[in-house]
Amino acid sequence: MKRRARKGLGLSQEDLALEAGLDRTYVSQVERGTRNCTIIVLARLAKALKTTPDRLLVPQRKGRGQS
C-alpha cells in the first residue's frame, strides 16, 4: 500500500484505519511491508483512500512535468 495515497488525502494512519474498519497497527504494518493483506482488506483500504485496489498495487507512472 502506498503511504503517498494516504498522505495525499491528509489522512493519518489512525484516520485510514477507522475509515477502513481496521486497527492502526495493521495499517502501519501493511505500509511498512511487514504484513500482507487479503484482497478484501485491500478493497477496504482502496475504498477508504477513494481509489481502486490496482492503483495501490501497481506503481503509477510519472506524467509529464512530474519529478
All heavy atoms as a GROMACS GRO file, in nm:
protein
  521
    1MET      N    1   0.084  -0.117   0.000
    1MET     CA    2   0.000   0.000   0.000
    1MET      C    3   0.089   0.123   0.000
    1MET      O    4   0.193   0.125   0.063
    1MET     CB    5  -0.090  -0.001   0.123
    1MET     CG    6  -0.186   0.112   0.125
    1MET     SD    7  -0.292   0.112   0.267
    1MET     CE    8  -0.180   0.158   0.394
    2LYS      N    9   0.043   0.223  -0.067
    2LYS     CA   10   0.122   0.344  -0.080
    2LYS      C   11   0.090   0.445   0.029
    2LYS      O   12  -0.023   0.489   0.045
    2LYS     CB   13   0.095   0.409  -0.215
    2LYS     CG   14   0.123   0.320  -0.332
    2LYS     CD   15   0.269   0.309  -0.356
    2LYS     CE   16   0.297   0.251  -0.491
    2LYS     NZ   17   0.358   0.128  -0.498
    3ARG      N   18   0.192   0.482   0.103
    3ARG     CA   19   0.178   0.587   0.205
    3ARG      C   20   0.138   0.718   0.138
    3ARG      O   21   0.062   0.797   0.193
    3ARG     CB   22   0.311   0.602   0.278
    3ARG     CG   23   0.307   0.702   0.389
    3ARG     CD   24   0.438   0.703   0.465
    3ARG     NE   25   0.458   0.572   0.525
    3ARG     CZ   26   0.576   0.515   0.543
    3ARG    NH1   27   0.686   0.578   0.509
    3ARG    NH2   28   0.585   0.397   0.598
    4ARG      N   29   0.188   0.738   0.016
    4ARG     CA   30   0.160   0.862  -0.057
    4ARG      C   31   0.009   0.882  -0.078
    4ARG      O   32  -0.040   0.994  -0.069
    4ARG     CB   33   0.232   0.861  -0.191
    4ARG     CG   34   0.214   0.988  -0.270
    4ARG     CD   35   0.287   0.982  -0.401
    4ARG     NE   36   0.430   0.978  -0.375
    4ARG     CZ   37   0.521   0.959  -0.468
    4ARG    NH1   38   0.487   0.942  -0.592
    4ARG    NH2   39   0.649   0.957  -0.438
    5ALA      N   40  -0.062   0.774  -0.106
    5ALA     CA   41  -0.208   0.784  -0.127
    5ALA      C   42  -0.277   0.833   0.000
    5ALA      O   43  -0.366   0.918  -0.006
    5ALA     CB   44  -0.264   0.649  -0.170
    6ARG      N   45  -0.234   0.782   0.113
    6ARG     CA   46  -0.293   0.822   0.241
    6ARG      C   47  -0.260   0.966   0.272
    6ARG      O   48  -0.348   1.046   0.305
    6ARG     CB   49  -0.241   0.731   0.352
    6ARG     CG   50  -0.286   0.773   0.492
    6ARG     CD   51  -0.237   0.680   0.599
    6ARG     NE   52  -0.094   0.664   0.609
    6ARG     CZ   53  -0.012   0.752   0.667
    6ARG    NH1   54  -0.057   0.864   0.717
    6ARG    NH2   55   0.118   0.727   0.674
    7LYS      N   56  -0.134   1.001   0.258
    7LYS     CA   57  -0.092   1.137   0.290
    7LYS      C   58  -0.151   1.239   0.193
    7LYS      O   59  -0.178   1.352   0.230
    7LYS     CB   60   0.060   1.146   0.292
    7LYS     CG   61   0.120   1.076   0.413
    7LYS     CD   62   0.264   1.110   0.431
    7LYS     CE   63   0.309   1.060   0.566
    7LYS     NZ   64   0.432   1.123   0.610
    8GLY      N   65  -0.171   1.196   0.068
    8GLY     CA   66  -0.231   1.285  -0.031
    8GLY      C   67  -0.371   1.329   0.007
    8GLY      O   68  -0.417   1.437  -0.032
    9LEU      N   69  -0.440   1.246   0.083
    9LEU     CA   70  -0.574   1.280   0.130
    9LEU      C   71  -0.571   1.345   0.268
    9LEU      O   72  -0.675   1.378   0.324
    9LEU     CB   73  -0.662   1.154   0.137
    9LEU     CG   74  -0.701   1.093   0.003
    9LEU    CD1   75  -0.778   0.964   0.024
    9LEU    CD2   76  -0.783   1.192  -0.079
   10GLY      N   77  -0.450   1.361   0.321
   10GLY     CA   78  -0.437   1.424   0.452
   10GLY      C   79  -0.484   1.335   0.566
   10GLY      O   80  -0.526   1.384   0.670
   11LEU      N   81  -0.475   1.204   0.545
   11LEU     CA   82  -0.519   1.109   0.647
   11LEU      C   83  -0.401   1.057   0.728
   11LEU      O   84  -0.296   1.027   0.673
   11LEU     CB   85  -0.587   0.988   0.583
   11LEU     CG   86  -0.719   1.012   0.509
   11LEU    CD1   87  -0.764   0.885   0.439
   11LEU    CD2   88  -0.826   1.059   0.604
   12SER      N   89  -0.422   1.044   0.857
   12SER     CA   90  -0.324   0.976   0.941
   12SER      C   91  -0.351   0.826   0.928
   12SER      O   92  -0.454   0.784   0.875
   12SER     CB   93  -0.340   1.018   1.087
   12SER     OG   94  -0.464   0.973   1.138
   13GLN      N   95  -0.259   0.745   0.978
   13GLN     CA   96  -0.282   0.601   0.979
   13GLN      C   97  -0.408   0.569   1.060
   13GLN      O   98  -0.485   0.481   1.022
   13GLN     CB   99  -0.162   0.527   1.036
   13GLN     CG  100  -0.043   0.524   0.944
   13GLN     CD  101   0.075   0.451   1.003
   13GLN    OE1  102   0.083   0.429   1.124
   13GLN    NE2  103   0.168   0.414   0.918
   14GLU      N  104  -0.427   0.640   1.167
   14GLU     CA  105  -0.544   0.616   1.252
   14GLU      C  106  -0.673   0.651   1.177
   14GLU      O  107  -0.771   0.576   1.183
   14GLU     CB  108  -0.535   0.696   1.381
   14GLU     CG  109  -0.645   0.663   1.478
   14GLU     CD  110  -0.624   0.726   1.615
   14GLU    OE1  111  -0.528   0.802   1.633
   14GLU    OE2  112  -0.706   0.696   1.703
   15ASP      N  113  -0.672   0.763   1.105
   15ASP     CA  114  -0.790   0.802   1.026
   15ASP      C  115  -0.822   0.696   0.921
   15ASP      O  116  -0.938   0.658   0.903
   15ASP     CB  117  -0.767   0.936   0.955
   15ASP     CG  118  -0.755   1.053   1.050
   15ASP    OD1  119  -0.811   1.048   1.161
   15ASP    OD2  120  -0.689   1.152   1.012
   16LEU      N  121  -0.720   0.650   0.850
   16LEU     CA  122  -0.739   0.549   0.748
   16LEU      C  123  -0.791   0.420   0.809
   16LEU      O  124  -0.884   0.358   0.757
   16LEU     CB  125  -0.609   0.522   0.672
   16LEU     CG  126  -0.612   0.410   0.569
   16LEU    CD1  127  -0.720   0.434   0.464
   16LEU    CD2  128  -0.475   0.393   0.504
   17ALA      N  129  -0.733   0.381   0.920
   17ALA     CA  130  -0.776   0.259   0.988
   17ALA      C  131  -0.924   0.268   1.027
   17ALA      O  132  -0.999   0.173   1.005
   17ALA     CB  133  -0.689   0.234   1.110
   18LEU      N  134  -0.965   0.381   1.081
   18LEU     CA  135  -1.105   0.399   1.119
   18LEU      C  136  -1.197   0.392   0.997
   18LEU      O  137  -1.301   0.328   1.001
   18LEU     CB  138  -1.124   0.532   1.192
   18LEU     CG  139  -1.069   0.538   1.334
   18LEU    CD1  140  -1.075   0.680   1.388
   18LEU    CD2  141  -1.146   0.444   1.425
   19GLU      N  142  -1.157   0.458   0.888
   19GLU     CA  143  -1.236   0.457   0.764
   19GLU      C  144  -1.252   0.316   0.710
   19GLU      O  145  -1.357   0.280   0.657
   19GLU     CB  146  -1.167   0.539   0.658
   19GLU     CG  147  -1.206   0.681   0.632
   19GLU     CD  148  -1.354   0.713   0.623
   19GLU    OE1  149  -1.423   0.667   0.530
   19GLU    OE2  150  -1.399   0.786   0.708
   20ALA      N  151  -1.145   0.237   0.718
   20ALA     CA  152  -1.145   0.102   0.661
   20ALA      C  153  -1.189  -0.005   0.760
   20ALA      O  154  -1.199  -0.122   0.724
   20ALA     CB  155  -1.005   0.069   0.607
   21GLY      N  156  -1.211   0.033   0.884
   21GLY     CA  157  -1.253  -0.064   0.986
   21GLY      C  158  -1.140  -0.157   1.028
   21GLY      O  159  -1.162  -0.275   1.052
   22LEU      N  160  -1.018  -0.102   1.035
   22LEU     CA  161  -0.900  -0.180   1.070
   22LEU      C  162  -0.830  -0.120   1.191
   22LEU      O  163  -0.860  -0.008   1.232
   22LEU     CB  164  -0.802  -0.183   0.952
   22LEU     CG  165  -0.856  -0.239   0.820
   22LEU    CD1  166  -0.760  -0.208   0.707
   22LEU    CD2  167  -0.880  -0.388   0.833
   23ASP      N  168  -0.735  -0.192   1.244
   23ASP     CA  169  -0.652  -0.142   1.353
   23ASP      C  170  -0.538  -0.058   1.296
   23ASP      O  171  -0.484  -0.091   1.192
   23ASP     CB  172  -0.597  -0.261   1.433
   23ASP     CG  173  -0.528  -0.215   1.558
   23ASP    OD1  174  -0.597  -0.195   1.660
   23ASP    OD2  175  -0.404  -0.199   1.554
   24ARG      N  176  -0.501   0.049   1.366
   24ARG     CA  177  -0.396   0.136   1.319
   24ARG      C  178  -0.263   0.063   1.302
   24ARG      O  179  -0.189   0.085   1.207
   24ARG     CB  180  -0.375   0.256   1.412
   24ARG     CG  181  -0.274   0.355   1.355
   24ARG     CD  182  -0.200   0.435   1.461
   24ARG     NE  183  -0.138   0.357   1.564
   24ARG     CZ  184  -0.016   0.299   1.554
   24ARG    NH1  185   0.052   0.307   1.443
   24ARG    NH2  186   0.034   0.232   1.655
   25THR      N  187  -0.233  -0.028   1.393
   25THR     CA  188  -0.107  -0.101   1.383
   25THR      C  189  -0.104  -0.191   1.259
   25THR      O  190   0.000  -0.209   1.198
   25THR     CB  191  -0.078  -0.185   1.509
   25THR    OG1  192  -0.187  -0.274   1.532
   25THR    CG2  193  -0.058  -0.096   1.630
   26TYR      N  194  -0.220  -0.242   1.220
   26TYR     CA  195  -0.230  -0.324   1.099
   26TYR      C  196  -0.197  -0.238   0.976
   26TYR      O  197  -0.120  -0.278   0.890
   26TYR     CB  198  -0.369  -0.384   1.088
   26TYR     CG  199  -0.388  -0.477   0.971
   26TYR    CD1  200  -0.351  -0.610   0.979
   26TYR    CD2  201  -0.442  -0.431   0.851
   26TYR    CE1  202  -0.368  -0.696   0.871
   26TYR    CE2  203  -0.459  -0.515   0.743
   26TYR     CZ  204  -0.422  -0.648   0.754
   26TYR     OH  205  -0.439  -0.732   0.647
   27VAL      N  206  -0.256  -0.119   0.970
   27VAL     CA  207  -0.228  -0.027   0.858
   27VAL      C  208  -0.079   0.006   0.853
   27VAL      O  209  -0.017   0.004   0.747
   27VAL     CB  210  -0.313   0.102   0.870
   27VAL    CG1  211  -0.269   0.207   0.769
   27VAL    CG2  212  -0.461   0.070   0.854
   28SER      N  213  -0.020   0.031   0.968
   28SER     CA  214   0.123   0.061   0.975
   28SER      C  215   0.206  -0.056   0.922
   28SER      O  216   0.301  -0.037   0.844
   28SER     CB  217   0.162   0.091   1.120
   28SER     OG  218   0.302   0.107   1.132
   29GLN      N  219   0.172  -0.176   0.961
   29GLN     CA  220   0.246  -0.294   0.917
   29GLN      C  221   0.233  -0.316   0.767
   29GLN      O  222   0.330  -0.352   0.701
   29GLN     CB  223   0.198  -0.418   0.994
   29GLN     CG  224   0.235  -0.415   1.140
   29GLN     CD  225   0.164  -0.522   1.220
   29GLN    OE1  226   0.064  -0.580   1.177
   29GLN    NE2  227   0.215  -0.548   1.340
   30VAL      N  228   0.115  -0.292   0.712
   30VAL     CA  229   0.095  -0.306   0.568
   30VAL      C  230   0.179  -0.201   0.494
   30VAL      O  231   0.245  -0.233   0.396
   30VAL     CB  232  -0.055  -0.296   0.531
   30VAL    CG1  233  -0.074  -0.288   0.380
   30VAL    CG2  234  -0.131  -0.415   0.588
   31GLU      N  235   0.176  -0.078   0.542
   31GLU     CA  236   0.255   0.028   0.478
   31GLU      C  237   0.404  -0.004   0.479
   31GLU      O  238   0.475   0.025   0.384
   31GLU     CB  239   0.232   0.163   0.548
   31GLU     CG  240   0.109   0.233   0.503
   31GLU     CD  241   0.100   0.376   0.556
   31GLU    OE1  242   0.191   0.420   0.631
   31GLU    OE2  243   0.001   0.443   0.524
   32ARG      N  244   0.451  -0.058   0.589
   32ARG     CA  245   0.594  -0.090   0.600
   32ARG      C  246   0.634  -0.219   0.530
   32ARG      O  247   0.751  -0.250   0.516
   32ARG     CB  248   0.634  -0.100   0.749
   32ARG     CG  249   0.638   0.034   0.818
   32ARG     CD  250   0.685   0.026   0.962
   32ARG     NE  251   0.579  -0.032   1.045
   32ARG     CZ  252   0.594  -0.137   1.124
   32ARG    NH1  253   0.710  -0.197   1.135
   32ARG    NH2  254   0.493  -0.182   1.195
   33GLY      N  255   0.533  -0.295   0.486
   33GLY     CA  256   0.562  -0.419   0.416
   33GLY      C  257   0.596  -0.534   0.507
   33GLY      O  258   0.647  -0.637   0.461
   34THR      N  259   0.565  -0.521   0.635
   34THR     CA  260   0.592  -0.630   0.728
   34THR      C  261   0.472  -0.722   0.742
   34THR      O  262   0.480  -0.825   0.808
   34THR     CB  263   0.631  -0.578   0.868
   34THR    OG1  264   0.525  -0.499   0.920
   34THR    CG2  265   0.759  -0.496   0.861
   35ARG      N  266   0.362  -0.683   0.680
   35ARG     CA  267   0.240  -0.766   0.682
   35ARG      C  268   0.171  -0.755   0.547
   35ARG      O  269   0.164  -0.648   0.489
   35ARG     CB  270   0.148  -0.717   0.792
   35ARG     CG  271   0.027  -0.802   0.808
   35ARG     CD  272  -0.049  -0.765   0.934
   35ARG     NE  273  -0.145  -0.869   0.959
   35ARG     CZ  274  -0.174  -0.914   1.079
   35ARG    NH1  275  -0.114  -0.867   1.184
   35ARG    NH2  276  -0.264  -1.008   1.093
   36ASN      N  277   0.123  -0.867   0.499
   36ASN     CA  278   0.046  -0.868   0.375
   36ASN      C  279  -0.102  -0.864   0.410
   36ASN      O  280  -0.143  -0.911   0.516
   36ASN     CB  281   0.075  -0.995   0.294
   36ASN     CG  282   0.217  -0.998   0.245
   36ASN    OD1  283   0.269  -0.896   0.201
   36ASN    ND2  284   0.279  -1.113   0.251
   37CYS      N  285  -0.181  -0.808   0.320
   37CYS     CA  286  -0.325  -0.804   0.346
   37CYS      C  287  -0.399  -0.887   0.242
   37CYS      O  288  -0.347  -0.914   0.134
   37CYS     CB  289  -0.376  -0.660   0.348
   37CYS     SG  290  -0.359  -0.570   0.195
   38THR      N  291  -0.520  -0.925   0.277
   38THR     CA  292  -0.604  -1.002   0.185
   38THR      C  293  -0.663  -0.908   0.081
   38THR      O  294  -0.661  -0.786   0.097
   38THR     CB  295  -0.718  -1.071   0.260
   38THR    OG1  296  -0.805  -0.970   0.313
   38THR    CG2  297  -0.667  -1.161   0.372
   39ILE      N  298  -0.719  -0.965  -0.023
   39ILE     CA  299  -0.782  -0.884  -0.127
   39ILE      C  300  -0.902  -0.808  -0.070
   39ILE      O  301  -0.930  -0.695  -0.112
   39ILE     CB  302  -0.822  -0.971  -0.249
   39ILE    CG1  303  -0.861  -0.884  -0.367
   39ILE    CG2  304  -0.934  -1.066  -0.214
   39ILE    CD1  305  -0.746  -0.813  -0.430
   40ILE      N  306  -0.968  -0.865   0.028
   40ILE     CA  307  -1.082  -0.798   0.092
   40ILE      C  308  -1.035  -0.673   0.166
   40ILE      O  309  -1.093  -0.566   0.153
   40ILE     CB  310  -1.155  -0.894   0.191
   40ILE    CG1  311  -1.206  -1.018   0.118
   40ILE    CG2  312  -1.266  -0.821   0.265
   40ILE    CD1  313  -1.307  -0.992   0.009
   41VAL      N  314  -0.927  -0.686   0.241
   41VAL     CA  315  -0.872  -0.572   0.314
   41VAL      C  316  -0.819  -0.469   0.216
   41VAL      O  317  -0.837  -0.347   0.235
   41VAL     CB  318  -0.764  -0.617   0.414
   41VAL    CG1  319  -0.690  -0.497   0.472
   41VAL    CG2  320  -0.826  -0.700   0.525
   42LEU      N  321  -0.755  -0.514   0.109
   42LEU     CA  322  -0.706  -0.422   0.006
   42LEU      C  323  -0.821  -0.340  -0.051
   42LEU      O  324  -0.810  -0.219  -0.070
   42LEU     CB  325  -0.635  -0.499  -0.105
   42LEU     CG  326  -0.578  -0.415  -0.217
   42LEU    CD1  327  -0.466  -0.325  -0.167
   42LEU    CD2  328  -0.528  -0.505  -0.329
   43ALA      N  329  -0.934  -0.404  -0.077
   43ALA     CA  330  -1.052  -0.334  -0.129
   43ALA      C  331  -1.104  -0.232  -0.028
   43ALA      O  332  -1.143  -0.121  -0.066
   43ALA     CB  333  -1.161  -0.434  -0.165
   44ARG      N  334  -1.103  -0.267   0.100
   44ARG     CA  335  -1.148  -0.174   0.204
   44ARG      C  336  -1.055  -0.054   0.213
   44ARG      O  337  -1.101   0.061   0.228
   44ARG     CB  338  -1.157  -0.246   0.338
   44ARG     CG  339  -1.275  -0.342   0.343
   44ARG     CD  340  -1.272  -0.439   0.457
   44ARG     NE  341  -1.264  -0.378   0.588
   44ARG     CZ  342  -1.254  -0.447   0.701
   44ARG    NH1  343  -1.252  -0.580   0.697
   44ARG    NH2  344  -1.247  -0.386   0.815
   45LEU      N  345  -0.925  -0.079   0.204
   45LEU     CA  346  -0.829   0.031   0.208
   45LEU      C  347  -0.845   0.121   0.085
   45LEU      O  348  -0.842   0.244   0.097
   45LEU     CB  349  -0.686  -0.024   0.215
   45LEU     CG  350  -0.646  -0.088   0.348
   45LEU    CD1  351  -0.516  -0.165   0.334
   45LEU    CD2  352  -0.635   0.019   0.457
   46ALA      N  353  -0.862   0.060  -0.030
   46ALA     CA  354  -0.879   0.138  -0.153
   46ALA      C  355  -1.004   0.226  -0.144
   46ALA      O  356  -1.000   0.344  -0.182
   46ALA     CB  357  -0.887   0.045  -0.274
   47LYS      N  358  -1.112   0.170  -0.095
   47LYS     CA  359  -1.235   0.248  -0.081
   47LYS      C  360  -1.214   0.366   0.013
   47LYS      O  361  -1.257   0.478  -0.015
   47LYS     CB  362  -1.348   0.158  -0.030
   47LYS     CG  363  -1.481   0.228  -0.022
   47LYS     CD  364  -1.590   0.133   0.019
   47LYS     CE  365  -1.723   0.208   0.026
   47LYS     NZ  366  -1.832   0.119   0.069
   48ALA      N  367  -1.147   0.342   0.124
   48ALA     CA  368  -1.120   0.448   0.221
   48ALA      C  369  -1.029   0.556   0.161
   48ALA      O  370  -1.039   0.673   0.196
   48ALA     CB  371  -1.057   0.390   0.347
   49LEU      N  372  -0.942   0.514   0.068
   49LEU     CA  373  -0.849   0.608   0.003
   49LEU      C  374  -0.907   0.666  -0.126
   49LEU      O  375  -0.838   0.736  -0.199
   49LEU     CB  376  -0.717   0.537  -0.027
   49LEU     CG  377  -0.634   0.501   0.095
   49LEU    CD1  378  -0.520   0.407   0.057
   49LEU    CD2  379  -0.581   0.627   0.162
   50LYS      N  380  -1.033   0.632  -0.154
   50LYS     CA  381  -1.103   0.682  -0.274
   50LYS      C  382  -1.027   0.649  -0.403
   50LYS      O  383  -1.005   0.734  -0.488
   50LYS     CB  384  -1.127   0.832  -0.262
   50LYS     CG  385  -1.216   0.869  -0.144
   50LYS     CD  386  -1.226   1.018  -0.126
   50LYS     CE  387  -1.314   1.060  -0.013
   50LYS     NZ  388  -1.306   0.994   0.111
   51THR      N  389  -0.985   0.525  -0.411
   51THR     CA  390  -0.913   0.478  -0.529
   51THR      C  391  -0.954   0.333  -0.555
   51THR      O  392  -1.048   0.284  -0.496
   51THR     CB  393  -0.761   0.493  -0.512
   51THR    OG1  394  -0.696   0.469  -0.636
   51THR    CG2  395  -0.705   0.404  -0.404
   52THR      N  396  -0.882   0.267  -0.643
   52THR     CA  397  -0.910   0.127  -0.673
   52THR      C  398  -0.794   0.041  -0.623
   52THR      O  399  -0.681   0.091  -0.612
   52THR     CB  400  -0.928   0.107  -0.825
   52THR    OG1  401  -0.810   0.151  -0.891
   52THR    CG2  402  -1.049   0.185  -0.875
   53PRO      N  403  -0.820  -0.086  -0.595
   53PRO     CA  404  -0.714  -0.173  -0.544
   53PRO      C  405  -0.591  -0.179  -0.637
   53PRO      O  406  -0.478  -0.179  -0.589
   53PRO     CB  407  -0.782  -0.309  -0.532
   53PRO     CG  408  -0.925  -0.277  -0.507
   53PRO     CD  409  -0.951  -0.154  -0.592
   54ASP      N  410  -0.614  -0.182  -0.769
   54ASP     CA  411  -0.499  -0.192  -0.860
   54ASP      C  412  -0.408  -0.072  -0.848
   54ASP      O  413  -0.287  -0.084  -0.864
   54ASP     CB  414  -0.545  -0.213  -1.004
   54ASP     CG  415  -0.624  -0.095  -1.059
   54ASP    OD1  416  -0.727  -0.060  -0.998
   54ASP    OD2  417  -0.582  -0.041  -1.161
   55ARG      N  418  -0.461   0.044  -0.819
   55ARG     CA  419  -0.377   0.164  -0.805
   55ARG      C  420  -0.289   0.157  -0.680
   55ARG      O  421  -0.186   0.224  -0.673
   55ARG     CB  422  -0.461   0.290  -0.804
   55ARG     CG  423  -0.519   0.321  -0.940
   55ARG     CD  424  -0.585   0.457  -0.939
   55ARG     NE  425  -0.631   0.488  -1.071
   55ARG     CZ  426  -0.567   0.568  -1.156
   55ARG    NH1  427  -0.455   0.624  -1.120
   55ARG    NH2  428  -0.616   0.592  -1.275
   56LEU      N  429  -0.330   0.078  -0.583
   56LEU     CA  430  -0.246   0.062  -0.464
   56LEU      C  431  -0.136  -0.041  -0.487
   56LEU      O  432  -0.034  -0.039  -0.419
   56LEU     CB  433  -0.332   0.018  -0.344
   56LEU     CG  434  -0.436   0.119  -0.297
   56LEU    CD1  435  -0.515   0.060  -0.181
   56LEU    CD2  436  -0.372   0.250  -0.257
   57LEU      N  437  -0.158  -0.130  -0.584
   57LEU     CA  438  -0.062  -0.238  -0.609
   57LEU      C  439   0.041  -0.204  -0.717
   57LEU      O  440   0.156  -0.242  -0.706
   57LEU     CB  441  -0.136  -0.366  -0.650
   57LEU     CG  442  -0.225  -0.427  -0.544
   57LEU    CD1  443  -0.303  -0.543  -0.605
   57LEU    CD2  444  -0.144  -0.473  -0.425
   58VAL      N  445  -0.003  -0.136  -0.820
   58VAL     CA  446   0.083  -0.111  -0.936
   58VAL      C  447   0.147   0.027  -0.924
   58VAL      O  448   0.077   0.125  -0.901
   58VAL     CB  449  -0.001  -0.117  -1.067
   58VAL    CG1  450   0.085  -0.088  -1.188
   58VAL    CG2  451  -0.067  -0.253  -1.079
   59PRO      N  452   0.279   0.035  -0.938
   59PRO     CA  453   0.344   0.167  -0.934
   59PRO      C  454   0.286   0.257  -1.042
   59PRO      O  455   0.271   0.215  -1.158
   59PRO     CB  456   0.490   0.137  -0.961
   59PRO     CG  457   0.507  -0.009  -0.939
   59PRO     CD  458   0.372  -0.072  -0.963
   60GLN      N  459   0.251   0.378  -1.005
   60GLN     CA  460   0.195   0.472  -1.100
   60GLN      C  461   0.306   0.540  -1.179
   60GLN      O  462   0.409   0.578  -1.123
   60GLN     CB  463   0.110   0.578  -1.028
   60GLN     CG  464  -0.006   0.516  -0.952
   60GLN     CD  465  -0.103   0.445  -1.042
   60GLN    OE1  466  -0.159   0.502  -1.133
   60GLN    NE2  467  -0.121   0.315  -1.017
   61ARG      N  468   0.284   0.554  -1.308
   61ARG     CA  469   0.381   0.621  -1.393
   61ARG      C  470   0.376   0.770  -1.366
   61ARG      O  471   0.271   0.827  -1.341
   61ARG     CB  472   0.349   0.598  -1.540
   61ARG     CG  473   0.376   0.460  -1.586
   61ARG     CD  474   0.353   0.453  -1.733
   61ARG     NE  475   0.407   0.326  -1.784
   61ARG     CZ  476   0.396   0.290  -1.908
   61ARG    NH1  477   0.334   0.365  -1.996
   61ARG    NH2  478   0.447   0.175  -1.948
   62LYS      N  479   0.493   0.830  -1.374
   62LYS     CA  480   0.501   0.974  -1.358
   62LYS      C  481   0.466   1.039  -1.491
   62LYS      O  482   0.514   1.001  -1.595
   62LYS     CB  483   0.641   1.016  -1.314
   62LYS     CG  484   0.676   0.966  -1.176
   62LYS     CD  485   0.814   1.008  -1.138
   62LYS     CE  486   0.848   0.952  -1.000
   62LYS     NZ  487   0.982   0.986  -0.960
   63GLY      N  488   0.378   1.138  -1.485
   63GLY     CA  489   0.338   1.208  -1.606
   63GLY      C  490   0.438   1.316  -1.642
   63GLY      O  491   0.538   1.339  -1.573
   64ARG      N  492   0.412   1.382  -1.750
   64ARG     CA  493   0.499   1.491  -1.793
   64ARG      C  494   0.503   1.600  -1.688
   64ARG      O  495   0.401   1.635  -1.631
   64ARG     CB  496   0.449   1.550  -1.924
   64ARG     CG  497   0.471   1.460  -2.040
   64ARG     CD  498   0.432   1.529  -2.165
   64ARG     NE  499   0.455   1.441  -2.278
   64ARG     CZ  500   0.429   1.474  -2.402
   64ARG    NH1  501   0.380   1.591  -2.430
   64ARG    NH2  502   0.453   1.389  -2.498
   65GLY      N  503   0.620   1.654  -1.667
   65GLY     CA  504   0.636   1.763  -1.574
   65GLY      C  505   0.643   1.722  -1.428
   65GLY      O  506   0.661   1.803  -1.342
   66GLN      N  507   0.628   1.595  -1.401
   66GLN     CA  508   0.639   1.547  -1.263
   66GLN      C  509   0.778   1.492  -1.241
   66GLN      O  510   0.838   1.433  -1.328
   66GLN     CB  511   0.537   1.438  -1.234
   66GLN     CG  512   0.395   1.486  -1.231
   66GLN     CD  513   0.300   1.372  -1.197
   66GLN    OE1  514   0.330   1.256  -1.225
   66GLN    NE2  515   0.187   1.406  -1.138
   67SER      N  516   0.828   1.512  -1.122
   67SER     CA  517   0.961   1.457  -1.093
   67SER      C  518   0.953   1.346  -0.993
   67SER      O  519   0.858   1.318  -0.934
   67SER     CB  520   1.052   1.567  -1.039
   67SER     OG  521   0.990   1.639  -0.936
   0.00000   0.00000   0.00000
